Amino acid sequence: MIEQTIRIDAPPERVWAYFTDAGKLARWWGSAEVDARPGGLLRVAMDGGPDPVMRGEFVELRPYERLVFTFGWEPGPGVPDVAPGGSRVEVELTPDVDGTVVTLRHSGLPATLRGETIVGWRIVLRRLAVEVAEGH
């Protein structure tokens, strides 16, 4: 399992919106389709391009506290071998003074993808922190 934590200078309510609103999610992760309800679609085109495309579905949503979604890649050339829904991401939002601690856990990935996934989450979580703090 991969676990990463980042502190964001914004309340959990604002951070939550950047995971559940397609326009806000696109600002830090990639162009997105979001149906933020259990069983709803989450589809993100990395860097706004056609490939690779992450696809999963929301499993659990506790507003401003926790969300869980499945994670995998739509088939394509050079795309990691994790089918849509093939792994799981859990995100916890914990209030912290004037901000939020975001803890992300990604499980179910093949060991061969661990290194690049750690780097990928580190990059996108930093983008998330900047976008949320600046209130875009």
C-alpha positions, -999 to 999 in steps of 0.1 A, spaced: 0 0 0 11 35 -8 3 62 18 10 99 14 0 129 36 -1 166 28 -13 196 47 -34 221 28 -42 257 40 -79 254 36 -108 239 55 -120 203 47 -152 217 30 -131 234 3 -107 205 -1 -136 181 -5 -149 201 -35 -116 196 -53 -123 158 -52 -160 158 -60 -164 187 -86 -152 180 -121 -141 215 -128 -121 218 -96 -106 183 -100 -95 192 -135 -74 220 -121 -50 197 -103 -54 162 -118 -68 162 -153 -100 167 -172 -126 147 -154 -161 132 -153 -174 130 -118 -206 115 -104 -199 119 -67 -222 92 -52 -216 56 -43 -214 36 -76 -208 69 -95 -182 73 -122 -148 89 -117 -129 93 -150 -97 114 -153 -77 121 -184 -42 128 -171 -28 162 -180 -59 168 -200 -48 145 -228 -65 114 -242 -41 89 -226 -37 76 -200 -72 77 -187 -80 66 -151 -114 51 -145 -130 39 -114 -161 44 -93 -169 60 -60 -173 34 -32 -178 56 -1 -184 94 4 -186 109 38 -187 147 30 -157 167 43 -142 136 60 -135 106 37 -139 93 2 -130 60 -14 -129 51 -51 -116 23 -73 -88 31 -96 -75 16 -129 -66 25 -164 -86 23 -196 -67 2 -221 -43 19 -245 -7 18 -257 19 21 -229 -9 23 -203 -2 5 -169 -17 -29 -166 -43 -21 -140 -79 -26 -153 -105 0 -144 -115 -6 -108 -84 -28 -103 -71 -9 -72 -85 13 -45 -78 48 -32 -89 61 2 -87 98 10 -92 111 46 -96 148 54 -87 158 89 -92 193 102 -59 209 114 -60 244 130 -66 266 99 -62 238 73 -67 202 65 -44 172 65 -51 150 35 -41 113 39 -42 92 7 -38 54 7 -36 35 -26 -38 -3 -23 -41 -32 -48 -14 -20 -72 12 -44 -87 46 -39 -71 61 -29 -105 39 2 -104 47 13 -69 76 37 -76 59 56 -104 26 57 -85 43 72 -54 59 99 -76 26 105 -95 6 110 -63 33 133 -48 30 155 -79 -8 157 -81 -12 162 -43 12 192 -45 -9 206 -73 -40 200 -52 -25 219 -23 -16 249 -44 -50 250 -62 -71 247 -30 -50 272 -10 -52 297 -38 -89 291 -41 -91 287 -79 
